[in-house]
Amino acid sequence: MKTLVIFGNAPVLADIAGSLGFSLIQFVPPSEAGDFRYQNAHLVIITDYINNLEFIDILRSVSANSSISGVLSFTEYGLVPAALTAKEFGLRYAPVSAVEISRNKAAMRRLLKAKLGHSIRFSEVANREEARAFLIEVGGEAIAKPTGGVASQGVRAIRSLSELDALADASFPMLMEEIVEGVELSLDFLGTGDELISLGINEEVNGGTTCLNPYVELQHVYPARISPHQRDTAIQFVRETLEAIGLDYGPSHTEVVLTRQGPVLIETHSRFGGDYITELFERSTGCSLLEKYVRWAAGEAVQIDTEPKRAASIKYFAASPGTVKNIQGTLRFRSHANVVRIELPLEKGSTVKPVRSSFDRQGYVLVCAPSNVEAAEIATRIAGTISIETTPSQPD
């Protein structure tokens, strides 16, 4: 029996690997242990693999009696440990240097500017004075983000010097970038060693004014509602970006904005997209991307059908912050012909937090339809019809 190593709490990935007959060793950080779902793992190890290399010594001991065939991670903080594991045991994964570059947004910007001439203006600012200088340079508006954040945490638009002055000192250092406008897309690839396969293009719709953080994604549409020319342009841009970084081996998820002047990179990762994007891919193409990923990581050759047969969309709810007073409409749509499922883990008395990151979203509706336009419209309409009534929370 082949043994796979998984970093992080990834129940779907673990379930697929276990159902395919693989033996699993799963590493879980202490911060996730409380929410961990014990499934098919033959060995679960709770250790801080994010901040120390103890996991390598553990795996060396394990490998003395059981050879390790592959390593997987679907969580951001498990990517570097997975790359280090692959390097140690000769497994399939992106190079450590490429993963580290992709995790450091400022370093990645510098590399791509030097290699490909990426033109977006950016600056890694250490203090308020440097941030003020950059804000003036780009015309008074910019995006501010942590250099290694996840799930849109800490991402904000700074549209005036007064907004900059309101930032806490703990926000620094941070990365600042000029604001670009256009259609936001995400592209997943798999580099097999023989080829760099474009798996498809997902369209991302941010929450805007409905969220405290306007850059949190509230909808995905697969495949994206773009022209064939825009599709080819985006694929070529991302392919060149991945090759420049060295992320042309293993899975990747890259976000871009398609502006009038062409694609602009937002960020890239050495994993597939979250937010159920792999499920949207499967419901559109009929091909289980995660199963293919598990098999590829274990050393098998894979063939991936990337041709969409229909479309899929997920729309997240955006209730007003406060205490839930009433919910109506969920039962009405559960048997809708296009609805795959509705998840709304709220009840009367639940607290709805302001949406500062993806983790603050309250639930979603996932649908399928013959076309991407129909899927997006149906998901938006159903999510908008379901009523989540809240009363504002009283200040402490």
C-alpha positions as CSV (number, residue, x, y, z in Angstrom):
1,M,0.0,0.0,0.0
2,K,1.4,3.4,-1.0
3,T,1.7,6.0,1.7
4,L,0.8,9.7,1.2
5,V,1.6,12.7,3.5
6,I,-1.0,15.4,3.8
7,F,-0.3,18.8,5.5
8,G,-3.3,20.5,7.1
9,N,-6.9,19.9,7.7
10,A,-8.1,18.8,4.3
11,P,-11.1,16.4,4.8
12,V,-12.1,16.1,1.1
13,L,-8.5,15.5,0.0
14,A,-8.0,12.9,2.8
15,D,-11.3,11.2,1.9
16,I,-10.4,10.9,-1.7
17,A,-6.9,9.6,-1.0
18,G,-8.3,7.1,1.5
19,S,-11.0,5.9,-0.8
20,L,-8.4,5.2,-3.5
21,G,-6.6,2.9,-1.1
22,F,-3.7,5.0,0.0
23,S,-2.3,4.9,3.5
24,L,-2.3,8.4,5.0
25,I,0.0,10.3,7.3
26,Q,-1.6,13.6,8.2
27,F,0.1,16.6,9.9
28,V,-2.1,19.0,11.7
29,P,-0.9,22.3,13.4
30,P,-2.1,22.8,17.0
31,S,-4.2,25.8,15.8
32,E,-6.3,23.5,13.6
33,A,-6.5,20.5,16.0
34,G,-9.8,21.5,17.5
35,D,-11.5,21.5,14.1
36,F,-9.7,18.5,12.7
37,R,-11.9,15.7,11.3
38,Y,-10.4,12.3,12.0
39,Q,-11.1,10.3,8.9
40,N,-8.9,7.8,7.0
41,A,-5.5,8.8,8.2
42,H,-3.5,5.9,9.6
43,L,-1.2,8.3,11.5
44,V,-2.2,11.8,12.7
45,I,0.6,14.0,14.0
46,I,-0.2,17.3,15.7
47,T,2.9,19.5,15.5
48,D,3.8,23.0,14.6
49,Y,5.2,22.3,11.1
50,I,4.7,26.0,10.2
51,N,7.5,27.2,12.5
52,N,9.9,24.3,12.9
53,L,11.2,21.3,10.9
54,E,10.4,18.6,13.4
55,F,8.1,17.0,10.8
56,I,11.1,16.1,8.6
57,D,12.7,14.0,11.4
58,I,9.3,12.3,12.1
59,L,9.0,11.4,8.4
60,R,12.5,10.0,8.3
61,S,11.6,7.7,11.2
62,V,8.4,6.6,9.5
63,S,10.1,6.0,6.1
64,A,12.4,3.5,7.7
65,N,9.5,1.1,7.8
66,S,7.2,2.4,5.2
67,S,8.2,4.2,2.0
68,I,6.5,7.5,1.3
69,S,5.0,7.8,-2.2
70,G,3.6,11.3,-2.3
71,V,2.9,14.6,-0.5
72,L,-0.1,16.8,-0.7
73,S,-1.3,20.2,0.7
74,F,-4.4,22.1,0.1
75,T,-3.7,24.7,2.8
76,E,-1.5,27.8,2.4
77,Y,0.7,27.2,5.5
78,G,1.3,23.6,4.4
79,L,2.8,24.5,1.0
80,V,6.4,25.1,2.1
81,P,6.5,22.0,4.4
82,A,5.1,19.9,1.5
83,A,7.8,21.2,-0.8
84,L,10.5,20.5,1.8
85,T,9.1,16.9,2.2
86,A,9.2,16.4,-1.5
87,K,12.8,17.6,-1.7
88,E,13.8,15.3,1.2
89,F,12.1,12.1,-0.2
90,G,12.3,12.8,-4.0
91,L,8.5,13.3,-4.5
92,R,6.5,15.2,-7.0
93,Y,6.0,18.8,-5.9
94,A,7.0,22.3,-6.8
95,P,10.6,23.3,-5.9
96,V,11.1,24.8,-2.4
97,S,12.4,28.1,-3.9
98,A,9.4,28.6,-6.1
99,V,7.0,27.9,-3.3
100,E,8.8,30.4,-1.0
101,I,8.7,33.1,-3.7
102,S,5.0,32.6,-4.3
103,R,4.4,32.9,-0.6
104,N,6.2,36.2,-0.4
105,K,4.2,38.7,-2.5
106,A,6.9,41.4,-2.5
107,A,9.7,39.0,-3.6
108,M,7.5,37.6,-6.3
109,R,6.7,41.1,-7.6
110,R,10.4,41.9,-7.8
111,L,11.3,38.7,-9.6
112,L,8.5,39.1,-12.2
113,K,9.4,42.7,-12.8
114,A,13.0,41.7,-13.5
115,K,12.2,38.6,-15.6
116,L,9.1,39.6,-17.5
117,G,8.8,43.3,-17.0
118,H,5.5,43.2,-15.1
119,S,4.5,46.9,-14.9
120,I,2.2,47.1,-11.9
121,R,3.6,49.6,-9.4
122,F,4.3,48.3,-5.9
123,S,6.4,48.9,-2.9
124,E,7.1,47.0,0.3
125,V,6.7,49.8,2.9
126,A,8.2,49.5,6.4
127,N,6.4,52.5,8.0
128,R,3.8,55.2,7.5
129,E,6.2,57.6,5.9
130,E,7.1,55.2,3.1
131,A,3.5,54.3,2.6
132,R,2.6,58.0,2.3
133,A,5.3,58.5,-0.4
134,F,4.0,55.5,-2.4
135,L,0.4,56.6,-2.1
136,I,1.3,60.1,-3.5
137,E,3.3,58.4,-6.3
138,V,0.3,56.4,-7.6
139,G,-2.2,59.2,-7.4
140,G,-3.6,58.8,-3.9
141,E,-5.2,55.4,-4.0
142,A,-3.6,51.9,-3.5
143,I,-4.1,48.4,-2.3
144,A,-2.5,47.5,1.0
145,K,-1.9,43.8,2.0
146,P,0.3,41.6,4.1
147,T,3.2,40.2,2.2
148,G,2.2,36.6,3.0
149,G,-1.5,36.7,3.9
150,V,-4.3,34.3,3.0
151,A,-8.1,34.4,2.3
152,S,-8.0,38.2,1.7
153,Q,-7.1,38.8,5.3
154,G,-5.7,42.2,5.9
155,V,-6.3,43.4,2.3
156,R,-7.7,46.9,2.1
157,A,-8.0,49.8,-0.3
158,I,-6.4,53.0,0.8
159,R,-8.1,55.9,-1.0
160,S,-6.8,58.9,0.9
161,L,-4.0,60.0,3.2
162,S,-6.5,60.2,6.1
163,E,-7.3,56.5,5.6
164,L,-3.6,55.7,5.7
165,D,-3.1,57.7,8.9
166,A,-5.9,55.6,10.5
167,L,-4.0,52.4,10.0
168,A,-2.6,50.8,13.2
169,D,1.2,50.8,13.5
170,A,1.0,46.9,13.7
171,S,-0.1,47.0,10.0
172,F,3.5,47.6,8.9
173,P,5.5,46.3,7.1
174,M,3.1,45.7,4.3
175,L,2.9,45.5,0.5
176,M,1.3,48.4,-1.4
177,E,0.2,48.1,-5.0
178,E,-1.5,50.4,-7.4
179,I,-5.3,49.7,-7.9
180,V,-6.1,48.0,-11.2
181,E,-9.7,47.6,-12.6
182,G,-11.1,44.9,-14.7
183,V,-12.5,41.3,-14.7
184,E,-10.9,39.2,-12.0
185,L,-10.0,35.6,-13.0
186,S,-8.3,32.6,-11.4
187,L,-6.5,30.0,-13.5
188,D,-5.5,26.6,-12.2
189,F,-2.7,24.6,-13.9
190,L,-1.0,21.3,-13.3
191,G,2.6,20.8,-14.3
192,T,3.2,17.1,-14.8
193,G,6.8,17.2,-15.8
194,D,5.9,16.5,-19.5
195,E,3.6,19.5,-19.9
196,L,2.0,22.5,-18.1
197,I,-1.7,21.8,-18.4
198,S,-4.2,24.7,-18.3
199,L,-7.2,23.4,-16.5
200,G,-9.6,26.2,-17.0
201,I,-10.5,29.8,-16.0
202,N,-12.8,30.7,-13.1
203,E,-14.4,34.2,-12.8
204,E,-14.2,35.8,-9.4
205,V,-16.7,38.5,-8.3
206,N,-15.7,40.5,-5.2
207,G,-18.2,41.7,-2.6
208,G,-17.5,45.4,-3.0
209,T,-19.6,47.6,-0.7
210,T,-21.5,44.6,0.7
211,C,-18.4,43.6,2.6
212,L,-16.2,45.5,5.1
213,N,-13.3,44.2,3.0
214,P,-14.5,44.9,-0.6
215,Y,-11.9,42.4,-2.0
216,V,-13.4,39.3,-0.4
217,E,-14.9,37.1,-3.2
218,L,-18.6,36.5,-3.0
219,Q,-19.1,34.6,-6.3
220,H,-17.3,32.3,-8.6
221,V,-18.5,31.5,-12.1
222,Y,-17.0,28.5,-14.0
223,P,-16.1,28.8,-16.8
224,A,-15.5,32.5,-16.8
225,R,-17.7,34.8,-18.9
226,I,-14.9,36.0,-21.2
227,S,-14.2,35.9,-24.9
228,P,-11.9,33.2,-26.5
229,H,-9.3,35.9,-27.1
230,Q,-9.4,37.0,-23.5
231,R,-9.1,33.4,-22.4
232,D,-6.1,32.7,-24.6
233,T,-4.4,35.9,-23.5
234,A,-4.9,35.1,-19.8
235,I,-3.6,31.5,-20.2
236,Q,-0.5,32.6,-22.0
237,F,0.2,35.3,-19.4
238,V,-0.2,32.9,-16.5
239,R,1.9,30.2,-18.3
240,E,4.8,32.7,-18.7
241,T,4.4,33.8,-15.0
242,L,4.5,30.2,-13.7
243,E,7.6,29.4,-15.8
244,A,9.4,32.5,-14.6
245,I,8.7,31.7,-10.9
246,G,9.4,28.0,-11.3
247,L,5.9,26.9,-10.5
248,D,5.6,24.8,-13.6
249,Y,5.7,21.5,-11.7
250,G,2.7,20.4,-9.6
251,P,-0.6,22.3,-9.0
252,S,-1.0,26.1,-9.1
253,H,-3.7,28.6,-8.6
254,T,-3.1,32.1,-10.1
255,E,-5.3,35.2,-9.8
256,V,-5.2,38.0,-12.4
257,V,-7.2,41.1,-13.3
258,L,-8.0,41.3,-17.0
259,T,-7.6,45.1,-17.6
260,R,-8.0,47.0,-20.9
261,Q,-4.2,46.9,-21.2
262,G,-4.0,43.2,-20.6
263,P,-3.7,40.8,-17.6
264,V,-2.2,42.0,-14.3
265,L,-1.1,39.4,-11.7
266,I,-2.7,39.6,-8.3
267,E,-1.1,36.5,-6.7
268,T,-0.2,32.8,-7.3
269,H,0.0,29.7,-5.1
270,S,1.4,26.1,-5.4
271,R,-2.0,24.5,-4.8
272,F,-5.3,24.4,-6.5
273,G,-7.9,27.1,-5.7
274,G,-10.1,26.9,-2.6
275,D,-13.7,28.2,-2.3
276,Y,-15.0,25.0,-4.0
277,I,-13.4,25.9,-7.3
278,T,-12.3,22.3,-7.8
279,E,-15.9,21.2,-7.3
280,L,-17.1,23.8,-9.9
281,F,-14.5,22.3,-12.3
282,E,-15.7,18.8,-11.7
283,R,-19.4,19.7,-12.1
284,S,-18.5,21.5,-15.3
285,T,-16.2,19.0,-16.9
286,G,-17.2,15.7,-15.1
287,C,-13.6,15.2,-14.2
288,S,-12.5,15.0,-10.5
289,L,-9.5,17.3,-10.4
290,L,-8.6,16.3,-6.8
291,E,-8.6,12.6,-7.6
292,K,-6.2,13.3,-10.6
293,Y,-4.0,15.4,-8.2
294,V,-3.8,12.6,-5.7
295,R,-2.9,10.0,-8.3
296,W,-0.3,12.3,-9.9
297,A,1.3,13.1,-6.5
298,A,1.5,9.3,-5.9
299,G,3.5,8.8,-9.1
300,E,0.8,7.8,-11.5
301,A,0.3,9.2,-15.1
302,V,-3.0,11.1,-15.4
303,Q,-5.2,12.3,-18.2
304,I,-7.4,15.3,-17.4
305,D,-10.6,16.2,-19.3
306,T,-10.7,20.0,-19.2
307,E,-13.6,20.6,-21.6
308,P,-16.6,22.2,-20.0
309,K,-19.9,20.3,-20.6
310,R,-22.0,22.8,-18.6
311,A,-21.4,25.7,-16.2
312,A,-21.4,26.1,-12.4
313,S,-21.5,29.0,-10.0
314,I,-21.2,29.5,-6.2
315,K,-22.7,32.6,-4.6
316,Y,-22.0,33.5,-0.9
317,F,-24.5,35.2,1.3
318,A,-23.9,38.7,2.5
319,A,-26.1,39.3,5.5
320,S,-25.8,42.5,7.5
321,P,-23.7,42.2,10.6
322,G,-25.6,41.6,13.8
323,T,-27.7,39.0,15.5
324,V,-29.9,36.7,13.3
325,K,-33.6,37.5,13.8
326,N,-35.1,35.4,11.1
327,I,-34.2,33.3,8.0
328,Q,-36.6,32.5,5.2
329,G,-36.3,30.9,1.8
330,T,-33.8,28.1,2.2
331,L,-36.3,25.2,2.0
332,R,-38.0,26.8,-1.0
333,F,-34.9,26.4,-3.2
334,R,-33.4,23.1,-1.9
335,S,-35.3,21.2,-4.6
336,H,-34.7,23.8,-7.4
337,A,-33.6,22.0,-10.6
338,N,-30.3,23.9,-10.8
339,V,-29.4,23.8,-7.1
340,V,-26.7,21.4,-6.1
341,R,-26.8,22.5,-2.4
342,I,-27.5,25.4,-0.1
343,E,-25.3,25.7,3.0
344,L,-26.3,28.3,5.6
345,P,-25.0,27.4,9.1
346,L,-27.0,30.1,10.8
347,E,-30.0,30.0,13.0
348,K,-32.0,32.5,15.1
349,G,-29.6,34.1,17.6
350,S,-26.5,33.4,15.5
351,T,-23.9,36.2,15.2
352,V,-23.1,37.6,11.8
353,K,-19.7,39.2,11.7
354,P,-18.6,42.0,9.3
355,V,-16.9,40.3,6.3
356,R,-13.2,41.1,6.7
357,S,-11.9,37.9,5.1
358,S,-13.2,34.8,3.3
359,F,-13.6,33.1,6.7
360,D,-16.3,35.5,7.7
361,R,-18.8,34.6,5.0
362,Q,-22.0,33.0,6.3
363,G,-22.8,30.3,3.7
364,Y,-23.6,29.8,0.0
365,V,-25.7,28.4,-2.8
366,L,-24.0,26.3,-5.5
367,V,-25.8,25.7,-8.8
368,C,-25.3,24.2,-12.3
369,A,-26.8,25.3,-15.6
370,P,-26.2,24.9,-19.3
371,S,-24.3,28.2,-19.6
372,N,-22.1,30.4,-17.4
373,V,-24.5,33.3,-17.8
374,E,-27.4,31.2,-16.6
375,A,-25.5,29.7,-13.7
376,A,-24.3,33.1,-12.5
377,E,-27.8,34.6,-12.8
378,I,-29.5,31.7,-11.0
379,A,-27.0,31.6,-8.1
380,T,-27.3,35.4,-7.7
381,R,-31.1,35.4,-7.8
382,I,-31.5,32.6,-5.3
383,A,-28.9,34.0,-2.9
384,G,-30.6,37.3,-3.1
385,T,-34.1,35.8,-2.5
386,I,-33.1,34.0,0.7
387,S,-33.7,36.4,3.5
388,I,-31.3,36.6,6.5
389,E,-32.7,39.3,8.8
390,T,-30.4,40.6,11.5
391,T,-30.6,43.2,14.2
392,P,-27.4,45.3,14.8
393,S,-25.3,44.1,17.7
394,Q,-25.2,46.3,20.7
395,P,-21.8,47.8,21.5
396,D,-20.0,46.5,24.5
